[in-house]
Amino acid sequence: MTPYLLFRLNGYRYGVDARSVLEIAWLPELTPAEESPPHIAGVVNRRGKIESVMDLALRLGHPPRRYQMSDSIVMLQAEGTIMGVIVGEVSDVIGIPASAIEPPPRYDEAPAGQSHFLAGNAKVETEIIMLLDVQRLLHAPAQPSPGVSASPHTYFCPDATDEERAVFRTRAHNLMQAVESLEAAERIPLSIIQLGEECFGVGLDVVREFSLLRRVTTIPCCPPHIAGNMNLRGDILTLADIRGLLNIPAGSSAAEVMVVESGDLSIGIPVDKVIEVIYLRPTDIAPLPAANEEKNEYCKGVARYGEGMVSILDMQEILAKGGLVVEEEV
């Protein structure tokens, strides 16, 4: 059984051999590369080494697409070559047996000399996963891309907003730092989530996983902040809405679930969006301004994020004192 990293792009689901994956990072700002093939989106300084990043959509013959803050780069290695590929949502790593993989179809109408990047199609539950051949993806000659020039832009993602550009630039700065300068033991990993119109940081020490918000079953006779139960891979997960604790207007825009744990307690927090994971030094976190009295009880401080600030949630305090646990009476 071979492990495969799965991800989505343009509505399709792909997989690559996980043994060829060096790193996964949120899409940073890229520097355009002169004299590069059309499918090369640019280069990035990855901890002191300049490495090329491929626009996978263009490489596979799809039309150009606008980059999103939710995009990632997957750093791949094959036969001594290291290159990043821009993908959409990275979902999982799963083992796929050879018996579940079929050879990709070949068509007589395909132009002579066309590169074939599919290694096979895998049947995973109700889905068909297209498995990419990493060696050919990185080494096959560039294919003509009608309507796409070799240097379409003079700077990265020209239609990005100022806020998006600031986040892309921050990611690039974080990615270029050498491992020895990161002082990893002192860095605090935070997941940046969105609730309503605000962004918050949550320490990964209490986060078990993230999942899409699926069918929710309401629970009778529960407080309003208990949104219901969700089936998460066969386990029943209780969902608790924390917006009321943070004085955020209630809404129905939640699309994802942050599963947090403390001791034996496991609970799902609906969030509008999971944006990315960042790493901060303790000195990067400042005390919460006194004007934010309503959030002081459940926040540990604030930190700069892009061109704004995010509040750092104290999830241990929220779980202990936020009234999220439903006490059952015998």
LUMVEX-369803 format. One record per residue: residue in one letter; x, y, z of N, C-alpha, C in turn. Coordinates in steps of 0.05 Angstrom, whole numbers, plus 32768, in hexadecimal, padded with zeros to 4 digits. Example, Ala and Ser with C-alpha at 12.3 -4.5 7.8 and 13.67 -1.06 7.14 Angstrom:
! LUMVEX-369803
A81087F8E809C80F67FA6809C81087FBE809C S81017FD3808E81117FEB808F81028001809D 
! end
This chain:
! LUMVEX-369803
M80117FE88000800080008000801280198000 T800C802B7FEE801C80447FEB800E805B7FF7 P801C806C8006800E80848011800D809A7FFC Y7FF680A77FFA7FF280BD7FE77FE880D67FF5 L7FF380ED7FEE7FE881067FF77FD2810F7FE4 L7FBB81157FEE7FA4811C7FDE7F9F813A7FE0 F7F9781467FC97F9081627FC97F7C81677FB2 R7F70817F7FB37F5D81877F9E7F68819E7F8E L7F5F819F7F757F6781B57F637F5281B77F4D N7F4681CE7F4B7F3281D37F367F1B81BF7F37 G7F1481B67F4F7EFD81A47F527F0481877F4F Y7F1D81807F477F2681657F447F37815D7F5D R7F3881427F627F4881387F787F5F81297F6E Y7F7781307F777F9081247F6E7F9F81177F86 G7FB281077F7F7FC480FB7F937FE080FA7F89 V7FF480FD7F9B801080F87F94801C80E67FA9 D803080D67FA1803D80C47FB3804880D57FCA A803F80D07FE3804780E07FFA806480DE8000 R807180C97FF6808E80C57FFB809F80D97FEB S809280E77FD780A080FB7FC7809B81177FD2 V808B811A7FE7808481347FF28098813C8008 L80A48153800480B7815D801880AA816F802C E8096817F8023808A819380358071819D8028 I805E81A68039804681B38030804481CE803E A804081E3802F803F81FE803B8028820E802E W801D8221803C800A8233803080178243801A L800882498005801382577FEE801F82717FF6 P803982767FF18046828F7FF7804782A17FDF E805182B97FE2805682CA7FCB806E82BF7FBC L806B82BD7FA1808082B27F90808D82C87F80 T80A682C47F7980B582D77F6880B482CC7F4C P80AA82DB7F3980A982D27F1D80C582CA7F13 A80C782B57F0380E182AC7EF980E382B17EDB E80F782C07ED380FB82C57EB7810382AC7EA8 E80FC82AA7E8F810382947E7D80FA82797E87 S80E382797E9680D982607EA080C182577E8F P80BB823D7E8F80A482337E81808A823F7E8B P8075823F7E7B805C824C7E84805082417E9D H805582277EA38049821B7EBB805882217ED5 I806F822E7ED3807E82367EEB807382517EF5 A806782507F0D805A82697F17806F827C7F23 G808682727F2A809B82827F3680AE82727F47 V80BF82807F5680D182727F6880CD827D7F84 V80D6826D7F9880D382747FB480ED826E7FC3 N80F3827E7FD6810A82787FE8810182677FFE R8107824D7FFC80FE823A8011811682348023 R811782438039812D8240804D814882408041 G814D825580308167825A8025816C824E800A K8159823E7FFF815D82337FE48147823D7FD2 I814F82467FBA813C82507FA6813182387F97 E811682347F99810A821D7F8C80F282267F7B S80EE82187F6580D9821F7F5280BE82157F5D V80A982237F55808E821A7F5D807D82197F44 M807082037F3F806081FD7F27804382047F2C D803682107F19801982127F19800E81F87F0E L800481E77F207FFC81CC7F177FE581CE7F03 A7FD381E17F077FBD81E37EF47FC781E87ED8 L7FDA81FA7ED47FE581FF7EBA7FF581E67EAF R800381D97EC1801281C17EB9800081AC7EAE L7FE881A97EB97FD581957EB07FC3819E7E99 G7FC981B77E8F7FBA81C07E787FA081CF7E7F H7F9C81D57E987F8481E47EA07F8982027E9B P7F7482127E997F77822F7E967F83823C7EAF P7F8F82537EAD7F9982617EC57F8382667ED9 R7F8A82657EF37F7782697F087F82827E7F1B R7F70828C7F297F7882A07F3D7F8182917F56 Y7F9982987F617FA3828B7F797F9282947F91 Q7F8E82827FA47F7F82877FBC7F9182847FD4 M7F8982927FEA7F99828F80037F978273800E S7F82826480067F7F8249800F7F9082357FFF D7F9E823E7FEA7FAF822C7FDA7FC882257FEA S7FD4820F7FE27FED82057FEF800181FF7FD9 I801B81FD7FE1802F81F27FD0803981D87FDD V803B81C47FCC804581AA7FD4806181A77FC8 M807581A67FD9809181A37FCF809681857FCA L809D81807FB080A181647FA780BE81607F9F Q80C781477FA180E281407F9980E281277F88 A80F081287F7280F281107F61810D81127F52 E811D80FD7F54813680FB7F46814881147F4B G8149811D7F63815A81337F6A814F814E7F65 T813881507F58812B816A7F53811681707F68 I811681887F73810381917F8680F381A87F7A M80D981A67F7B80C781BB7F7080AD81BB7F7F G80A281D37F82808881D57F8F807281D57F7A V805A81CC7F81804381CD7F70802C81DB7F7F I801F81ED7F72800881FB7F7E7FEF81EA7F7C V7FE381E57F927FCA81D57F937FB581E47FA3 G7F9D81D97FA37F8881E47FB37F8881D97FCF E7F7381CD7FD77F7081C27FF27F7F81A87FF5 V7F9281A680077FA0818D800E7F8E817F8023 S7F868166801D7F72815A802E7F7D81448041 D7F8E813280377F94811B80487FAB810B803C V7FB780F9804C7FC980E580437FBD80CA8049 I7FB980BA80347FAD80A080387FBD808B8029 G7FBB807280327FC8805C80247FB58050800F I7FBF804D7FF77FAF80427FE17FBC80287FD7 P7FAE80117FD97FBA7FF87FCF7FBC7FF87FB1 A7FCF7FE97FA67FD27FE77F897FB97FDC7F7C S7FAA7FCC7F8A7F927FC07F7E7F7C7FD57F79 A7F7E7FEC7F857F6A80017F827F7280157F6C I7F8980117F5F7F9480247F4B7F9280177F30 E7F8780267F1C7F86801D7F017F96802F7EEF P7FA280257EDA7FB280367EC77FA0804C7EBC P7FAD80637EB77F9D807A7EAB7F9580737E8F P7F7F807D7E867F7780797E6A7F8980887E57 R7F8D807D7E3F7F9C808B7E2A7F8A808D7E12 Y7F8C80A47E057F7980AA7DEF7F8880AD7DD5 D7F7D80A37DBF7F8A80A47DA57F8C80C17D9B E7F7A80D27DA57F7980EE7D9B7F8E80FF7DA8 A7F9D80F57DBC7FB181057DC97FC7810D7DB6 P7FD081277DB67FE581307DA47FFF81207DA9 A800E811C7D948027810F7D96803A811E7DA8 G804881117DB9805C811E7DCA8050812A7DE3 Q803681277DE7802981327DFF803281237E18 S803981327E2D804181267E468029811B7E55 H802C81047E62801780F77E72802080F97E8F F801081077E9F8017810B7EBB800880F97ECE L7FF580EA7EC47FE680D87ED67FF480BD7ED8 A7FF880B47EF1800380997EF57FED80857EF8 G7FD4808D7EFE7FBE807B7F007FA680887F0D N7F90807A7F0E7F7880837F1B7F7280707F32 A7F6C807B7F4A7F67806A7F617F4A806D7F6A K7F3E80577F727F2380567F7C7F2580587F9B V7F1C806E7FA67F1C80727FC37F0080787FCC E7EF380657FD97ED780677FE17EC6806E7FC8 T7EB980857FC87EA8808B7FB17EB5809E7F9D E7ECF80A47FA17EDD80B77F907EF280A97F7F I7EF980B67F697F0F80AE7F597F2580C37F5C I7F3D80BA7F647F5380CC7F697F6780C97F52 M7F6E80DF7F467F8280DF7F307F9E80E17F3D L7FAE80CC7F397FC980CB7F457FDD80D67F31 L7FED80E97F39800080F67F28801B80E87F2A D802980E77F13804480DD7F12805880F47F18 V806380F47F2F8074810A7F38808C810D7F26 Q809980F77F1F80B180F97F0E80AB81077EF4 R809581007EE6808F810C7ECD808581297ED1 L8077812E7EE7806D81497EED8084815D7EEF L809A81547EFC80B181667F0080C581667EE9 H80C681517ED980DB814F7EC580D281507EA8 A80B8814B7EA280AF814A7E8680B281667E7A P80B881687E6080BA81827E5380A081927E55 A80A281AC7E55808B81BD7E56807A81BA7E3D Q805F81BA7E41804D81B87E2B804281D37E23 P803D81D87E09803181F27E01801781F67E10 S8013820F7E1A7FFA82167E277FEE822D7E19 P7FDA82287E077FCE823E7DF77FC482547E09 G7FCB826D7E027FC182847E107FD0828A7E2A V7FE5827A7E317FF582807E49801182867E41 S801A829E7E47803682A67E408049829C7E55 A8063829C7E4E807782937E61807A82A67E78 S807482BF7E75807682D37E8B805C82E37E8C P804682D87E96802C82E57E94802B82FE7EA6 H803A82FF7EBC803883157ECF8054831D7ED8 T805683367EE0807083407EEB8071833D7F09 Y805B83357F16805C83307F328047831C7F39 F804983117F51803882FA7F59801C83027F5E C800982F37F547FEC82F67F597FE483137F57 P7FE4831F7F3F7FDF833C7F3D7FC383447F45 D7FB083327F467F9483397F4D7F8F83357F6B A7FA3832F7F7B7FA0832B7F987F9983467FA5 T7F8A83457FBA7F84835D7FCA7F9D83637FDB D7F9D837B7FE67FB483837FF77FB68371800F E7FA08368801B7FA0835680327FAC833B802A E7FA3833080137FAD831680097FCB83188003 R7FD3832E7FF77FEF83317FF0800083328009 A7FF7833F801E800683408037800983248043 V7FF4831380427FF682F8804C800982E7803C F800782E98021801982DB800F803682E28016 R803B82FC801B805683058020806082FB803B T804E82FB804F805682F18069805D82D38068 R804E82C48058805482A78055806F82A48048 A807682B48033808F82B2802680A682B88039 H80A282CC804B80B682D3805E80BB82BC8072 N80A582AF807B80A88299808E80B582818081 L80B0827C806780BB8265805980D982688054 M80E28280805180FE8284804A811182818062 Q81078282807A811882818091812582668094 A813F82668099814E824D809D8144823E80B6 V8146822480B5813C821380CB8149821B80E5 E8164821F80E48172822580FD816B82408108 S8160825280F88159826D8102813C826E810C L812D8258810781118259810F810D8256812D E8121824B813B811D8246815881038237815C A81008220814E80E78212814C80DC820B8168 A80ED8205817A80E381FD819580D5821481A3 E80DB822D819B80CF824481A880B7824F8198 R80B482458180809E824F816F808382438178 I806E825381768053824A817D804382468164 P803B822D815D802B82298145800E8231814A L8003824181397FE8824B813B7FD982468121 S7FC0823D81247FAF823B810C7F9E8255810C I7F9E826180F47F8E827A80F17F72827280E6 I7F5D827880F57F42827280ED7F32828C80EB Q7F1C828A80DC7F0A82A180D97EEF829B80E5 L7EE682AD80F67ECB82AC81017EBD82C680FB G7EA882C580EB7E9C82DE80E27EAF82EE80D2 E7EB3830880DA7EC5831980CC7EE0831B80D9 E7EE5830B80EE7EFE830D80FD7F0F82F380FA C7F2982F780FC7F3C82E080FC7F4782DC8118 F7F4C82C3811F7F5782BC81397F6D82A88136 G7F8082A781497F948293814A7F8D827E815F V7F92826581597F8C824F816C7FA5823D816E G7FB0823981867FC8822881897FC2820C8180 L7FD5820081707FD181E581667FD481D0817B D7FDC81D881937FDF81C481A97FC481B981B1 V7FAE81C781AC7F9381BD81B37F8381B4819B V7F8E81B981827F7F81B2816A7F8681968161 R7F728185815F7F77816A81557F7681688137 E7F638176812A7F618175810D7F4D818A8104 F7F4C818D80EA7F37819E80DD7F28818C80CA S7F0E819380C67EFD818380B47EE8819580A8 L7EDE818D80917EC7819C80867EAE81978097 L7E9E81AC80997E8581AA80A87E71819A8098 R7E6A818380A27E57817280947E3C817380A2 R7E2B8160809B7E0F816080A57E0F816180C3 V7E00817580CE7DFF817980EB7DE3817080F5 T7DE38160810A7DCA815781177DC681688130 T7DB0817581327DAA8186814A7DA581748162 I7DAB8180817A7DA8817181937D92818081A2 P7D7C817281A97D66818081B87D6E818781D4 C7D62819C81DE7D6581A581FA7D8281AC8201 C7D9081B881EE7DAC81C181F37DAE81DF81F2 P7DC281EB81FE7DC6820881FC7DCA821081DF P7DC4822A81D97DC5823381BD7DE1823081B0 H7DF6823181C17E11823081B47E18821381AC I7E0981FF81B47E0E81E481AB7E0181E18190 A7E1181E0817B7E0681E0815F7DFB81C58157 G7E0481AF81657DFA8195815E7E118180815E N7E0C816A81527E208154814F7E2681508131 M7E3F8147812C7E48814181117E5681268112 N7E52811680FD7E6080FC80FB7E7B810180EE L7E9080FC80FE7EAB810080F47EB980E580F3 R7EB980D980DB7EC580BE80D77EBB80AA80EB G7EA180AA80F07E95809681017E92809E811E D7E9F80B481267E9D80BE81427E8980D68142 I7E7A80D881587E6780EE815B7E7681058168 L7E77811B815A7E85813381637E7181498169 T7E71815381827E5F8169818A7E6B81848181 L7E5B819481757E6381AE816A7E5A81C5817C A7E6D81D781837E6681ED81957E6E82078187 D7E5C821A81867E61823481797E6C8247818E I7E858251818A7E928262819E7E8F82808197 R7E80828781827E7E82A3817B7E7282B48191 G7E5E82A9819F7E5282B881B57E6682BF81CA L7E7982AD81D07E8D82B381E57E9F82CA81DC L7EA282CD81C27EB482E281B77EA682FB81AE N7E8C82FC81B47E7B831381AC7E7B8317818E I7E79830181807E77830281627E5B82FA815B P7E4E830A81497E32830381417E3082E78136 A7E1B82D9813E7E1682BE81347E1082BF8116 G7E1782A981097E1282A780EC7E12828A80E4 S7E0D828580CA7E0C826A80C07E21826580AA S7E37827480AB7E4A827280957E60825E809B A7E5F825080B27E74823D80B87E76822780A3 A7E8E8221809A7E92820C80857EA581F7808E E7EB481FC80A47EC881E880AE7EC581E480CC V7ED281D080D67ED181C980F27EED81C680FD M7EF381D481137F0D81D081217F0881BE8138 V7F1481A781397F118194814E7F2681998163 V7F1E81A0817B7F3181A781917F2E819281A7 E7F44818D81B57F44817A81CB7F52818581E4 S7F48817E81FB7F54818482147F4D816E8227 G7F61815E822E7F5C8146823F7F4B81338230 D7F35812B823C7F22811882307F0D8126821F L7F0D8141821F7EF9815082117F01815581F4 S7EEF814E81E27EF4815381C57EDB816181BB I7EDE817881AE7EC7818781A57ECD8194818A G7EB98198817A7EBC81A581607EB381C38161 I7EC481D481567EBE81F181567EB981F88138 P7EA081FF81317E9B820881157EA982228110 V7EB7822480F97EC4823D80F17EBD824380D4 D7EBF825D80CD7EB9826480B27ECF825A809F K7EE8825C80A77EFE825480967F17824F80A6 V7F26823A809F7F41823680A97F5482418095 I7F638256809C7F73826580897F8F82598085 E7F9E8256809B7FB8824A80997FC4824680B4 V7FDC823A80B57FEB823680CE8004824880CD I8008825780E38020826880E5802F826180FE Y8048826A80FF805982658117806382808121 L805F8285813B8066829E81488079829A815E R808B82AE8162809B82AE817B808982B98192 P808F82B181AA807F82BC81C1807F82DA81C1 T809682E681B88097830481B88085831181A3 D807B8300818F806A830B817B804D83108186 I80478304819D802C830681A8802C831C81BD A801A833081B98018834781CB7FFE834481DC P7FFD835181F37FE5835082047FCD835B81F5 L7FB6835181FC7F9D835A81EF7F97837781F9 P7F90838981E77F8A83A481EF7F7383A48204 A7F7583B682177F6083B8822C7F4583BE8221 A7F4383CA82097F2983D181FD7F1983B881F6 N7F2783A181F37F19838881EB7F1183788203 E7F04838582167EFD8378822F7EED835E822B E7EDA835F82177EC9834882147ED8832F820B K7EF0833281FF7EFF831B81F67F1683148208 N7F1C8325821C7F348320822D7F338305823B E7F1C82FB82437F1A82E382527F2282CB8241 Y7F1E82CC82277F2382B582167F3982B98202 C7F4982CE82057F5F82D381F27F7982D78202 K7F8F82CD81F67FA982CF82047FB982E781FA G7FB182F481E47FC0830A81DA7FB9830E81BC V7FC9832081B07FC5832581937FE083238185 A7FDE831F816B7FF7831D815B7FF18329813F R8006833481338003833F81187FFF83298104 Y7FEC832D80F27FE7831980DD7FE1832880C3 G7FF2832580AF7FEE833580977FF18353809D E7FDC836280967FDC837F809C7FCB838580B4 G7FC1837080C27FB0837580D97FBA836680F1 M7FA7836081047FAE8352811C7F9A833B8120 V7FA38326812E7F90831181357F92830D8153 S7F7B830681607F7B82FF817C7F8182E1817F I7F9182DA81937F9982BF81987F8582B381AD L7F76829F81A57F62829481B77F6F828181CB D7F65828281E47F6D827081F97F58825981F9 M7F5D824581E97F49822F81E67F46821F8200 Q7F5C821D82107F59820F82297F45821E823B E7F468238823C7F348248824C7F1782468241 I7F15824682267EFA8244821A7EEE82288220 L7EFE8213821F7EF381F982257EED81F68242 A7EFC820382547EF8820082717EE18211827B K7EDF822982717ECC823C827D7EB782468269 G7EB8823D82507EA58248823C7E8B823B823C G7E868227824E7E6C8219824E7E6782098236 L7E7C81FE82297E7881EE82117E7081D28216 V7E7581C8822E7E6F81AC82347E5181AA823C V7E44819782307E28819282367E27817D824D E7E1E818682647E1C8173827B7E0281638279 E7E05814982797DEE813782777DE481318293 E7DCA813482987DBE812D82B27DB4811082B1 V7DBB810282C67DB280E682C87D9580E582D1 
! end
